[in-house]
Amino acid sequence: MEFILWLIAVILVIAGIVTIVRGALLYGILLIIVGLLVGPGGVSVFS
């Protein structure tokens, strides 16, 4: 389960960076924040 959360977090952060590069700054920052919250290093919403 921890690996799946880590994988989802990495995908969200990468998607956020790509979104920022494409020009949607606010949406990209939101994706990065959600990715950091979901990841095992952050405050997981599932624990």
Summary of the structure (lengths in Angstrom):
residues: 47
radius of gyration: 10.7
end to end distance: 11.0
largest distance: 33.6
contacts: 129
relative contact order: 0.24
helix: 74%
strand: 0%
